[in-house]
Amino acid sequence: MTLRAARLRERLATSMDASEDEDPSLLWAAVAIILTPQPDSILLIRRADRSGDPWSGHMALPGGRREAGDSDLAGTAIRETVEEVGIRLRPEDLLGSLPDVIPRTPVLPPIAVRPFVFLLPERPAMRLNAEVAQASWVQVDYLLRPDTRHPVQLEVAGKSRQVQAYQLENAIIWGMTERILTSFLAEVG
């Protein structure tokens, strides 16, 4: 385990699944931030283009909506990760959770997303399903560089908006995923 991962484990040790605090007026979802060493990297996916999906084509983290059979939101993150990218996370891989994220725009569904951080000893093989167009490992040090996160101009629902985003070589990470990554990077930085 890297020093960064050890610090992160210590910082997140007190976080817990606060299911009793879940607002019943919201749809709940969970995502997995999967951290691997050598070099420290996280898995990002590009969602497939799908009609009616407000996050179609966006960069994201593996995850999705809670289903009735999920024991808790950590179980949702684990189930969605195996469905989307074929990676089997175990409860013992879980370091903890980050604060819930809720969309800032009223045109999106009333959803709340709980991010869970998992640590794996190495990068596992992946098997992408139809919901995922691409998956790649991004180095944490790259995301921490000051020039990686900056305002960008995007067209969203036919309107031009300036948003904070992480600029990768071939992608822009913005919206809820940008907010989750910013929270994560504040813990590891």
C-alpha positions as CSV (number, residue, x, y, z in Angstrom):
1,M,0.0,0.0,0.0
2,T,1.3,3.4,-0.9
3,L,1.7,6.2,1.7
4,R,-1.1,8.0,0.0
5,A,-3.4,5.0,0.2
6,A,-2.5,4.5,3.9
7,R,-3.4,8.2,4.7
8,L,-6.6,7.9,2.8
9,R,-7.6,4.7,4.7
10,E,-6.9,6.6,7.9
11,R,-9.0,9.6,6.9
12,L,-11.9,7.6,5.6
13,A,-11.9,5.1,8.5
14,T,-14.5,7.2,10.4
15,S,-16.9,7.5,7.4
16,M,-19.8,5.1,7.4
17,D,-22.9,4.3,5.3
18,A,-25.4,6.8,6.8
19,S,-28.4,5.0,5.4
20,E,-30.6,6.4,8.2
21,D,-29.9,9.9,6.8
22,E,-31.1,9.0,3.3
23,D,-33.7,11.5,2.2
24,P,-36.7,9.4,1.0
25,S,-37.7,12.1,-1.5
26,L,-34.6,11.4,-3.5
27,L,-33.6,8.5,-5.8
28,W,-30.3,7.0,-4.4
29,A,-27.3,5.9,-6.3
30,A,-23.7,5.0,-5.6
31,V,-20.4,5.1,-7.4
32,A,-17.1,3.4,-6.9
33,I,-13.8,5.3,-6.8
34,I,-11.4,2.4,-7.4
35,L,-7.8,3.3,-6.4
36,T,-4.9,1.1,-7.5
37,P,-1.1,1.7,-6.8
38,Q,2.0,1.8,-9.0
39,P,1.3,4.6,-9.9
40,D,-1.8,5.6,-7.8
41,S,-4.6,5.7,-10.3
42,I,-8.4,5.7,-10.4
43,L,-10.8,4.1,-12.9
44,L,-12.9,6.4,-15.0
45,I,-15.5,5.4,-17.6
46,R,-17.1,7.1,-20.5
47,R,-20.8,6.3,-20.5
48,A,-22.3,5.0,-23.8
49,D,-24.4,7.3,-25.9
50,R,-28.0,6.4,-25.0
51,S,-31.2,8.2,-25.9
52,G,-33.0,9.6,-22.8
53,D,-29.9,9.3,-20.5
54,P,-29.1,12.8,-19.1
55,W,-25.5,11.6,-18.6
56,S,-25.1,10.0,-22.0
57,G,-21.5,10.1,-23.2
58,H,-20.2,11.7,-20.1
59,M,-17.1,10.7,-18.2
60,A,-18.1,9.1,-14.9
61,L,-17.3,6.6,-12.2
62,P,-18.7,3.0,-12.2
63,G,-22.1,3.1,-10.5
64,G,-25.8,3.5,-10.7
65,R,-29.1,3.6,-9.0
66,R,-29.9,1.5,-5.9
67,E,-32.1,-1.5,-6.5
68,A,-34.4,-3.3,-4.1
69,G,-32.1,-6.3,-3.7
70,D,-29.1,-4.1,-2.7
71,S,-28.2,-4.5,1.0
72,D,-27.0,-0.9,1.2
73,L,-25.5,1.7,-1.0
74,A,-22.0,0.2,-0.8
75,G,-23.7,-3.0,-2.2
76,T,-25.1,-0.8,-5.0
77,A,-21.6,0.4,-5.9
78,I,-20.2,-3.1,-5.8
79,R,-23.1,-4.6,-7.9
80,E,-22.9,-1.7,-10.5
81,T,-19.1,-2.0,-10.8
82,V,-19.3,-5.7,-11.7
83,E,-22.2,-5.1,-14.1
84,E,-20.5,-2.2,-15.9
85,V,-16.8,-3.1,-16.0
86,G,-16.6,-6.7,-14.7
87,I,-14.5,-5.8,-11.6
88,R,-15.5,-7.7,-8.5
89,L,-15.1,-5.5,-5.5
90,R,-15.2,-7.0,-2.0
91,P,-16.5,-5.3,1.1
92,E,-12.9,-5.6,2.6
93,D,-11.6,-3.5,-0.3
94,L,-13.8,-0.6,0.9
95,L,-11.9,2.3,2.6
96,G,-15.0,4.4,3.3
97,S,-17.3,6.9,1.7
98,L,-17.3,10.6,0.7
99,P,-20.1,13.1,1.2
100,D,-23.2,12.6,-0.9
101,V,-23.6,14.6,-4.1
102,I,-26.9,16.0,-5.4
103,P,-27.3,17.6,-8.9
104,R,-27.3,21.4,-9.0
105,T,-29.7,21.7,-11.9
106,P,-33.5,21.1,-11.7
107,V,-33.6,19.4,-15.1
108,L,-32.0,16.3,-13.8
109,P,-33.8,13.6,-11.8
110,P,-34.0,14.2,-8.0
111,I,-31.1,11.9,-7.2
112,A,-28.4,11.7,-4.6
113,V,-25.1,9.9,-5.2
114,R,-22.9,8.4,-2.5
115,P,-19.3,7.8,-3.5
116,F,-17.4,4.8,-2.1
117,V,-13.6,4.5,-2.2
118,F,-12.2,1.1,-2.8
119,L,-8.5,0.1,-2.8
120,L,-7.2,-2.8,-4.9
121,P,-3.6,-4.1,-4.9
122,E,-3.4,-4.0,-8.7
123,R,-5.4,-3.1,-11.8
124,P,-7.8,-5.9,-12.6
125,A,-8.9,-7.0,-16.0
126,M,-12.1,-5.4,-17.2
127,R,-15.1,-6.5,-19.2
128,L,-17.2,-3.5,-20.3
129,N,-21.0,-3.9,-20.7
130,A,-23.2,-1.9,-23.2
131,E,-23.6,1.0,-20.8
132,V,-19.8,1.8,-21.0
133,A,-18.2,3.0,-24.1
134,Q,-14.6,3.2,-22.7
135,A,-12.7,2.7,-19.4
136,S,-9.3,4.0,-18.4
137,W,-7.0,4.4,-15.5
138,V,-6.1,8.0,-14.7
139,Q,-3.1,8.8,-12.4
140,V,-4.0,10.7,-9.2
141,D,-0.9,12.9,-9.6
142,Y,-2.2,14.0,-13.0
143,L,-5.6,15.0,-11.5
144,L,-3.8,16.9,-8.7
145,R,-1.9,19.1,-11.1
146,P,-3.1,22.7,-10.8
147,D,-3.5,23.0,-14.6
148,T,-5.8,19.9,-14.9
149,R,-8.8,21.5,-13.2
150,H,-10.1,24.8,-14.6
151,P,-13.3,26.5,-15.9
152,V,-14.5,25.3,-19.4
153,Q,-17.3,26.5,-21.6
154,L,-19.8,23.7,-22.5
155,E,-23.1,23.6,-24.2
156,V,-25.7,21.9,-22.0
157,A,-29.3,21.5,-23.1
158,G,-28.7,24.0,-25.8
159,K,-27.3,26.7,-23.5
160,S,-23.7,27.7,-23.1
161,R,-22.4,27.3,-19.5
162,Q,-19.1,27.8,-17.8
163,V,-18.3,24.9,-15.4
164,Q,-15.3,23.7,-13.4
165,A,-13.8,20.6,-15.1
166,Y,-10.8,18.3,-15.2
167,Q,-9.2,18.3,-18.6
168,L,-7.8,15.0,-19.7
169,E,-6.1,14.4,-23.0
170,N,-9.3,13.3,-24.7
171,A,-12.1,14.1,-22.2
172,I,-13.6,16.6,-19.9
173,I,-14.8,15.6,-16.5
174,W,-17.5,17.9,-15.2
175,G,-20.7,18.0,-13.2
176,M,-21.3,15.5,-10.4
177,T,-18.2,13.5,-11.3
178,E,-16.1,16.6,-11.1
179,R,-17.5,17.4,-7.7
180,I,-16.9,13.8,-6.5
181,L,-13.3,13.8,-7.8
182,T,-12.7,17.2,-6.1
183,S,-13.9,15.8,-2.8
184,F,-11.7,12.6,-3.3
185,L,-8.6,14.6,-4.3
186,A,-9.0,16.9,-1.2
187,E,-8.7,13.7,0.9
188,V,-5.6,12.3,-0.9
189,G,-3.8,15.6,-1.8
